[in-house]
């Protein structure tokens, strides 16, 4: 059996980051809870990048809010079942970089605790979500540029159609992580697994 890459647990306590996984509740584009547990994990290299990004955001007087990170294959299949749109959702047959543990969805939060206005809600599948979409006013362009700056300086690359999605530059070189093996490891280490809800 191949060795599974180790994933690191991202917590508000250990990372000075807000963790609010959108697929753990119903406040996502599917309207359904996809994850049973709001546990946030990343590949060690992505976790190291996130730590740099957190420090970079702090230099702006801002914080990062993580909306999604490692995504089990079953969750990818559940999302694809609702929205089989390859421009925004990776076909689970090919695998998502989230399932490799090297992609993260996130936004910036201001000193007032409110997320900065990025022009669209996360997971909006339209050109308004594209980076540098010309119709957005300057304030929104600035907010997106702040996130872009923080993440590029931390070693991530952006997704041209999703202002919220960043990943390691060579994401496809990382193996897809077998969710069952990962969850077995988690149980062994005393964590509740980020299992996928029974529906949809
Ligand atoms: Zn993403």
Boltz pocket constraint, residues with backbone or C-beta under 6 A from the ligand:
constraints:
  - pocket:
      binder: B
      contacts: [[A, 68], [A, 98], [A, 103], [A, 104], [A, 105], [A, 164], [A, 165], [A, 166]]
      max_distance: 6.0
